[in-house]
Amino acid sequence: MSSRTCCGIALHDSNGSPFAWLYNLRIFKYLHKTCPKRPKFAIFARMSYTQGVKDGLPIGLGYFAVSFSFGIAGSNFLSWPLVTLISMTNLTSAGQFAGLQIMTDAAGTFIEMALATFFINLRYSLMAISLSQKVSPDFGTVKRLLLATGITDEIFAVSMAQKSVTPIYFLGLMTLPYIGWSSGTAVGAICGEILPAMVTNALGVALYGMFVAIVVPQMKVHKPTIFAVAIAIALSCAFKFVPALSCVSVGFAIIICALVASLLAAAFFPMKLEDDEGGAK
Amino acid sequence: MNIDARTYVIYLLVMAGVTLFLRAVPFILLRKKLKSVFWSSFLAYVPYTVLSAMTVPAIFFATDSRITGACALVAAVVASLLGGGLVTVAAVSCLAVLGVDGLLLVL
């Protein structure tokens, strides 16, 4: 991190934010009075709202691009406010997209929606458990309930790289990703409605391109993932092309593919348990 | 392909409700670590298997012709193997569709 420390308290670099000097001045005043008595404060010193917003900026920009593609995909079926509302209430990528497919599938049911959302988003529970051991003591039940929506793959990774996470820092961290995700969807869905057909046709593969960009690098660094992905693709093709299986609706097909492939991969190639620091350094 | 408002709202509530449940309940209640190697491996594999099952074969049907869809997949995989990031890979696959569409128009 680009900050110095003083008596164990992180100081912001003055070139980072125009208000950093003010922040540091307040810390110096505080230190002057209380440093020897309250060492606990040191951990939370760089956990300000502004710092969270700063750390969340790259995530927000990335989310804008991904959710733009989601907006394009959604605009084929729903008007733009309805597509945007999905993003504003869910803040998930794969889960939302599967949900959109189930919504627009004539054979889709509410049970199917619940099950698909459950299995695809189950990993957030795991992240929530890890994160709950990282948060500061003032992260109460109500704050947890309100801020839980911010637990996404990327925000989780950044949070786990911190020593301890305060509610105000976490709120700052999720601010720009949330705005990026919602506004990206709105812009994408509006573009999908007004752009010429040839362009939206091409943009229709953008989301799949991003999925490829998430899966392939993992296959490069972790060979067993290739096995898991191969099974998932083989099953998914079977559901599409084998006549006897093609009566299975989209949502259940995704659930079955993902469950079987992940269970087999976990049985044959269990991953080493990560330490307390999670995936991020 | 439009769905009526009531169906949309129920779908939305189910989706958002289940997602919030999955995030909030363990965040509030569980303070212990998941010890099982099998289940944590399973959960680590889930995003990748879900994404690949959703991408193939659906990408072939995402455009007007199967050829452009297949080209988009190949372009995306190659771009990703070469180290392209999310946005680059997505842009490359879109350009592949536009390019092949253009070629098909000319021919």
Interface residues (C-beta under 8 A of the other chain):
Chain A: G62 A65 V66 S69 N76 F77 L78 L82 L85 I86 T89 N90 L91 T92 A94 G95 Q96 F97 A98 G99 Q101 I102 M103 T104 F110 M113 A114 T117 F118 F119 I120 N121 L122 R123 Y124 S125 L126 A128 I129 S130 L131 S132 Q133 T141 R144 L145 A148 T149 I151 D153 M198 V199 N201 A202 L203 G204 V205 A206 L207 Y208 G209 M210 F211 V212 A213 I214 V215 V216 P217 Q218 M219 K220 T225 A228 V229 I231 A232 I233 L235 S236 C237 K240 F241 A253 I254 C257 A258 A261 S262 L263 A265 A266 A267 F269 P270 M271 K272 L273
Chain B: M1 N2 I3 T7 Y8 I10 Y11 L12 V14 M15 A16 V18 T19 L20 L22 R23 A24 V25 P26 F27 I28 L30 R31 K32 K33 L34 V37 F38 W39 S40 S41 F42 L43 A44 Y45 V46 P47 Y48 T49 V50 L51 S52 A53 M54 T55 V56 P57 A58 I59 A62 T63 D64 T68 G69 A72 L73 A75 A76 V77 A79 S80 L81 G84 G85 L86 V87 T88 V89 A90 A91 V92 S93 C94 L95 A96 V97 L98 D101
